Amino acid sequence: MCLFLTTLLLGPRAGLFIWWLLDPNRFSSAFDSWVWPALGIIFLPWTTLLFLIAWSFGDGISGLDWIWIVIGVLLDLMMYAGSGYGNQSRARTY
């Protein structure tokens, strides 16, 4: 519940950071090294967050869990497209 509210109020990067502080074992078991979560937090924060939500300790990602990953990618694409659309008036002034 706390992670959900943090994500809603502050965004996926803050939610991932707080989740990492509260449960670093999930990050270390889901990712082999620190490179992938760091790149995920920078470039694809929603995908990284939903990957961690869908990932299970015994199975990893399997079956319908991939739907959550696709939703995360779509959320990231909408985030980038929305920021590009919102800043189009600034780009014309250059």
Helices and strands as residue ranges (DSSP letters): H 2-10, H 12-22, H 24-30, H 35-43, H 45-54, H 65-86, H 88-91
